[in-house]
Amino acid sequence: MKGYLKYILALPFLQVFVQVGIASSFPQLTEMFGSAWLASTFIGITPLVSIVFGSFWGKILEKHGESKTFLFSMVIWSVSLYLSGLSLSYPILAIVFRGFQGIADSALFANALTVITKGDFSKQEKAKYFGMVEFLASFGAVMGPLVIGSGFIYIPKHTLTALGVLLFIFTLIIYKQLPVIEIHSEYSKKQVAKFSPRIFLAAFFGIITIAIVVGFQVTMPLFVEGIVDNPLYGKIYTSIFALLLMLGNLFKHKVHGVKLWIPLGTFATLSIAMFVNSFSLVGFLIFVLVSGIFLGLSITMSSEYASILSVGFEEKGMAVFSAFRLSGNFFGPYLSIFFSMGGINMFTMVLAVLALASSVFLINFKNFQEVENI
């Protein structure tokens, strides 16, 4: 891995680490704020605001480059995180600062994905780095509850303020070490295209995939804990699911390109899980875990797909893709709320159908074969 990449690729880890860590602190936030609605708003305001500012960071990337975008976004993001922690005694003010954090939130993913898209790497290297980004993001989902979630139990204010200060210092130290990236000749010749709405093919595919993942992450612990009557087993099951997502992220570079069979694999494993559930609960749980591998492949493929579709407008394209894809984190819990009430088979069926429907965004593109061979 080239030296500067390790810092850029760490940005998605930070984004997911903080967002999932804060989300896992919902019970503590509800107690602190005295309102579940305020706690939900504190958690959800950041990804919602980030959608609005996705194209803004595309312009910053295009005009100032990746290094300065790293500086601008991380200063806003870390300072807002610090202030939101400092303001936890005043819920409305804390929510406002979390909103400010959302202004820069989509830039973290956009910067990493743009560097890979434009960089002077082979196709296999690009696939590997996209997988690494999603792997680190998934790792952030594992570590966030352990670090931030645990911190909220004992020292909520100090957890966010200390993290904000550390990341601010990290930003100032690392900024000077980030060179201007070398643009691949294939892309330097094509820096003339205007923004195209075709990027939303990848964005919608990514939204659905992440919503399915989050839906399972919210629902399966409750389902497992209800059966075993022990919260520890639910957490263990979710961790195994996250690990299989990470495996899918890592191994996508072995399957280069946009492949229709990947979301169909998700549909097939979830369909089998529903069938098996009629006579084997263990079999059901195993097939849901297996679907995590296909979902991990799909998440990485969505970034790879966006990279292919954004040739000529990489900065704006990847920024918009990153911002919109994050909304899957917002929709996922609502899938659980509305469909898990009909039973676990009903819930699994809905997610299986969504996985099948997502494949439309891979085949409903007139130059699909050309896209794969770019």
Legacy VTK file of the C-alpha trace (Angstrom):
# vtk DataFile Version 3.0
C-alpha trace
ASCII
DATASET POLYDATA
POINTS 374 float
0.000 0.000 0.000
1.408 3.394 -0.962
2.369 5.469 2.048
-0.211 8.236 1.888
-3.089 5.854 1.233
-3.121 4.470 4.759
-4.245 7.867 6.061
-6.894 8.458 3.398
-8.265 4.933 3.671
-8.627 5.372 7.446
-11.279 8.065 6.944
-14.215 5.663 6.314
-13.203 3.769 9.461
-13.510 6.993 11.469
-16.874 7.872 9.921
-18.448 4.487 10.711
-16.618 4.093 14.028
-18.143 7.312 15.395
-21.602 6.958 13.830
-22.190 3.348 14.903
-20.554 3.974 18.281
-22.951 6.850 18.986
-25.903 4.845 17.636
-25.058 2.011 20.035
-25.325 4.541 22.884
-29.038 5.127 22.256
-30.128 3.893 25.741
-27.632 6.201 27.479
-28.553 9.151 25.247
-32.255 8.606 25.938
-31.580 8.699 29.664
-29.366 11.794 29.389
-31.763 13.744 27.163
-34.923 12.444 28.798
-36.369 11.808 25.345
-36.020 8.975 22.822
-36.899 11.413 20.052
-34.036 13.749 20.949
-31.681 10.786 21.237
-32.723 9.517 17.797
-32.281 12.986 16.335
-28.799 13.268 17.854
-27.891 9.986 16.148
-29.642 10.541 12.814
-28.988 14.218 12.102
-25.411 13.646 10.920
-26.105 11.215 8.039
-29.170 13.232 7.013
-27.211 16.489 6.731
-24.376 14.688 4.928
-26.707 13.849 2.024
-27.307 17.549 1.372
-23.615 18.416 1.328
-22.381 15.521 -0.820
-22.053 17.547 -4.036
-20.430 20.422 -2.104
-17.438 18.236 -1.229
-17.211 17.129 -4.842
-16.553 20.741 -5.803
-13.980 21.120 -3.017
-12.186 17.961 -4.173
-12.221 19.176 -7.754
-10.906 22.638 -6.913
-8.503 22.021 -4.024
-7.541 18.356 -4.291
-7.538 15.494 -1.847
-5.000 16.830 0.679
-6.750 20.129 1.354
-10.121 18.404 1.365
-8.709 16.113 4.050
-7.723 19.180 6.094
-10.971 21.126 5.627
-13.312 18.211 6.270
-11.446 16.735 9.222
-11.146 20.105 11.004
-14.907 20.690 10.675
-15.679 17.083 11.596
-13.399 16.795 14.641
-14.256 20.226 16.067
-17.984 19.517 15.680
-17.527 16.170 17.412
-15.721 17.893 20.290
-18.437 20.550 20.637
-21.259 18.002 20.496
-19.633 16.121 23.368
-19.128 19.328 25.308
-22.823 20.195 24.861
-24.406 16.904 25.927
-26.061 18.621 28.884
-27.938 20.800 26.376
-29.597 18.378 23.902
-30.691 20.926 21.278
-27.223 22.489 21.140
-25.608 19.040 20.970
-27.887 18.142 18.042
-26.923 21.376 16.262
-23.231 20.511 16.529
-23.928 16.972 15.307
-25.612 18.619 12.333
-22.428 20.619 11.695
-20.521 17.349 11.823
-22.812 16.090 9.057
-21.591 18.893 6.786
-18.213 17.162 6.601
-19.324 13.580 7.178
-19.736 12.518 3.547
-16.303 13.957 2.679
-14.579 11.172 4.622
-15.831 8.416 2.347
-15.728 10.634 -0.761
-12.060 11.501 -0.271
-11.002 7.867 0.101
-13.060 6.662 -2.860
-11.906 9.522 -5.112
-8.236 8.856 -4.367
-8.687 5.220 -5.399
-10.752 6.113 -8.461
-8.264 8.666 -9.813
-5.064 7.065 -8.570
-2.426 5.456 -10.753
-3.385 1.886 -9.854
-4.160 -1.215 -11.856
-7.736 -2.516 -11.976
-6.847 -5.248 -9.507
-5.238 -2.719 -7.142
-8.323 -0.517 -7.317
-10.577 -3.462 -6.469
-8.278 -4.360 -3.575
-8.294 -0.822 -2.195
-12.075 -0.499 -2.521
-12.314 -3.726 -0.560
-9.924 -2.331 2.039
-12.069 0.799 2.448
-15.201 -1.247 3.070
-13.279 -3.651 5.315
-12.094 -0.748 7.472
-15.620 0.696 7.541
-16.967 -2.666 8.709
-14.208 -2.815 11.309
-15.357 0.604 12.496
-18.844 -0.865 12.974
-17.316 -3.519 15.223
-15.104 -1.182 17.265
-17.495 1.770 17.605
-19.847 0.112 20.120
-16.919 -1.352 22.049
-15.080 1.949 22.458
-17.614 4.776 22.144
-20.588 2.735 23.347
-18.710 1.615 26.444
-17.418 5.140 27.013
-20.966 6.497 27.023
-21.812 4.238 29.938
-19.183 5.848 32.158
-17.849 9.136 30.691
-20.040 10.258 27.758
-18.818 13.849 27.539
-15.171 12.958 27.862
-15.503 10.176 25.295
-16.550 12.537 22.494
-14.450 15.521 23.529
-11.265 13.452 23.893
-11.883 11.815 20.525
-12.484 15.217 18.902
-9.217 16.614 20.283
-7.206 13.547 19.253
-8.577 13.599 15.706
-7.945 17.344 15.385
-4.301 16.836 16.356
-4.086 13.820 14.034
-5.373 15.983 11.167
-2.771 18.713 11.625
0.083 16.204 11.860
-0.952 14.097 8.875
-1.934 16.911 6.508
1.625 17.866 5.621
2.438 14.257 4.782
-0.220 13.985 2.088
1.180 14.581 -1.418
-0.833 15.394 -4.511
-1.815 12.043 -5.976
-0.655 10.932 -9.413
-3.663 10.712 -11.698
-3.900 7.615 -13.870
-3.389 8.473 -17.552
-6.664 6.718 -18.406
-8.548 9.264 -16.306
-6.454 12.356 -17.040
-7.576 12.106 -20.657
-11.229 11.993 -19.642
-11.493 14.929 -17.232
-14.015 16.605 -19.504
-17.300 14.869 -18.727
-20.050 16.722 -16.915
-21.804 15.267 -13.924
-24.089 12.450 -15.039
-27.078 11.052 -13.136
-25.858 7.554 -14.013
-23.895 7.686 -10.748
-27.237 7.143 -8.987
-27.304 3.583 -10.355
-24.417 2.781 -8.016
-25.821 5.005 -5.245
-29.229 3.285 -5.171
-27.619 -0.140 -5.312
-25.435 0.877 -2.349
-28.358 2.346 -0.396
-30.358 -0.876 -0.662
-27.366 -3.047 0.240
-26.474 -1.018 3.325
-30.122 -0.814 4.392
-30.282 -4.634 4.284
-27.087 -4.904 6.338
-28.274 -2.408 8.947
-31.696 -4.046 9.054
-30.074 -7.342 10.020
-27.731 -5.665 12.500
-30.726 -4.148 14.286
-33.091 -7.134 14.113
-30.983 -10.273 14.534
-29.668 -9.484 18.047
-33.233 -9.057 19.274
-34.290 -12.279 17.541
-31.372 -14.328 18.898
-31.658 -12.877 22.408
-35.370 -13.661 22.405
-34.630 -17.311 21.688
-31.646 -17.809 24.006
-32.717 -15.263 26.635
-29.138 -14.051 26.942
-28.015 -10.703 25.415
-24.451 -11.969 25.026
-25.443 -14.424 22.279
-27.108 -11.688 20.260
-23.948 -9.584 20.363
-21.792 -12.570 19.406
-24.045 -13.407 16.458
-23.935 -9.813 15.206
-20.142 -9.769 15.504
-19.882 -12.960 13.418
-22.167 -11.369 10.811
-19.882 -8.294 10.748
-16.802 -10.498 10.332
-18.357 -12.236 7.316
-19.174 -8.812 5.842
-15.501 -7.946 6.242
-14.488 -11.155 4.457
-16.739 -10.210 1.543
-15.162 -6.740 1.473
-11.654 -8.173 1.372
-12.254 -10.843 -1.276
-14.077 -8.646 -3.814
-10.782 -7.939 -5.616
-10.697 -11.639 -6.502
-13.960 -11.076 -8.410
-13.221 -7.936 -10.401
-16.019 -5.960 -11.988
-19.773 -5.563 -11.672
-21.295 -9.012 -11.270
-25.021 -9.656 -11.288
-24.661 -12.929 -9.405
-23.504 -11.157 -6.234
-26.874 -9.585 -5.235
-28.583 -12.696 -6.598
-26.433 -14.676 -4.154
-27.850 -12.565 -1.327
-31.379 -13.242 -2.573
-30.708 -16.981 -2.871
-29.164 -17.433 0.587
-31.933 -15.464 2.299
-34.577 -17.427 0.383
-32.961 -20.687 1.483
-32.816 -19.350 5.056
-36.599 -18.805 5.013
-37.202 -22.314 3.685
-34.834 -23.936 6.192
-36.389 -22.030 9.096
-39.482 -24.230 8.864
-37.518 -27.202 10.220
-34.146 -25.906 11.479
-33.562 -22.684 13.398
-29.808 -23.294 13.389
-29.859 -23.684 9.610
-31.746 -20.407 9.291
-29.157 -18.583 11.386
-26.298 -20.096 9.381
-27.728 -19.068 6.002
-28.320 -15.517 7.247
-24.633 -15.432 8.203
-23.652 -16.719 4.750
-25.638 -13.881 3.184
-23.214 -11.554 4.970
-20.442 -12.636 2.585
-22.543 -11.680 -0.456
-23.566 -8.410 1.207
-19.909 -7.603 1.895
-19.115 -8.274 -1.768
-22.049 -6.040 -2.758
-20.947 -3.132 -0.578
-17.467 -3.129 -2.116
-18.925 -3.618 -5.596
-21.100 -0.529 -5.162
-17.946 1.584 -4.683
-16.248 -0.109 -7.626
-19.357 0.448 -9.751
-19.482 4.126 -8.787
-15.810 4.464 -9.733
-16.542 3.067 -13.188
-19.611 5.243 -13.721
-17.943 8.464 -12.573
-15.089 8.529 -15.097
-14.577 12.153 -16.106
-16.329 13.627 -13.058
-14.700 11.586 -10.297
-14.756 14.207 -7.529
-18.408 15.169 -7.851
-19.491 11.656 -8.714
-17.859 9.916 -5.756
-18.930 12.681 -3.365
-22.576 12.364 -4.384
-22.362 8.570 -4.299
-20.841 8.614 -0.796
-23.439 11.011 0.575
-26.449 9.191 -0.837
-25.193 5.723 0.024
-24.926 6.748 3.677
-28.710 7.150 3.779
-28.909 3.352 3.888
-27.863 3.699 7.537
-30.976 5.795 8.087
-33.434 3.505 6.277
-32.141 0.201 7.676
-33.634 0.545 11.179
-37.023 1.440 9.695
-37.027 -1.822 7.746
-36.683 -3.547 11.092
-39.405 -1.465 12.749
-42.005 -1.949 10.001
-41.373 -5.514 8.850
-39.977 -7.476 11.793
-43.389 -7.238 13.495
-44.651 -9.730 10.905
-42.163 -12.325 12.108
-38.597 -13.162 11.188
-39.586 -14.952 7.965
-41.571 -11.933 6.798
-38.627 -9.677 7.594
-36.147 -11.958 5.793
-38.429 -12.176 2.759
-38.599 -8.381 2.478
-34.796 -8.097 2.597
-34.418 -10.929 0.064
-36.787 -9.145 -2.334
-34.870 -5.897 -1.840
-31.625 -7.684 -2.710
-33.258 -9.038 -5.868
-34.642 -5.597 -6.744
-31.216 -3.999 -6.289
-29.895 -6.056 -9.208
-31.965 -3.836 -11.528
-29.476 -1.038 -10.945
-26.727 -3.294 -12.304
-28.468 -4.452 -15.481
-30.630 -1.425 -16.358
-27.736 0.367 -17.996
-27.346 0.428 -21.775
-23.550 0.217 -21.745
-23.278 -2.422 -19.033
-20.750 -4.577 -20.880
-18.642 -1.523 -21.704
-18.763 -0.434 -18.077
-17.314 -3.744 -16.930
-14.470 -3.543 -19.416
-13.320 0.031 -18.773
LINES 1 375
374 0 1 2 3 4 5 6 7 8 9 10 11 12 13 14 15 16 17 18 19 20 21 22 23 24 25 26 27 28 29 30 31 32 33 34 35 36 37 38 39 40 41 42 43 44 45 46 47 48 49 50 51 52 53 54 55 56 57 58 59 60 61 62 63 64 65 66 67 68 69 70 71 72 73 74 75 76 77 78 79 80 81 82 83 84 85 86 87 88 89 90 91 92 93 94 95 96 97 98 99 100 101 102 103 104 105 106 107 108 109 110 111 112 113 114 115 116 117 118 119 120 121 122 123 124 125 126 127 128 129 130 131 132 133 134 135 136 137 138 139 140 141 142 143 144 145 146 147 148 149 150 151 152 153 154 155 156 157 158 159 160 161 162 163 164 165 166 167 168 169 170 171 172 173 174 175 176 177 178 179 180 181 182 183 184 185 186 187 188 189 190 191 192 193 194 195 196 197 198 199 200 201 202 203 204 205 206 207 208 209 210 211 212 213 214 215 216 217 218 219 220 221 222 223 224 225 226 227 228 229 230 231 232 233 234 235 236 237 238 239 240 241 242 243 244 245 246 247 248 249 250 251 252 253 254 255 256 257 258 259 260 261 262 263 264 265 266 267 268 269 270 271 272 273 274 275 276 277 278 279 280 281 282 283 284 285 286 287 288 289 290 291 292 293 294 295 296 297 298 299 300 301 302 303 304 305 306 307 308 309 310 311 312 313 314 315 316 317 318 319 320 321 322 323 324 325 326 327 328 329 330 331 332 333 334 335 336 337 338 339 340 341 342 343 344 345 346 347 348 349 350 351 352 353 354 355 356 357 358 359 360 361 362 363 364 365 366 367 368 369 370 371 372 373
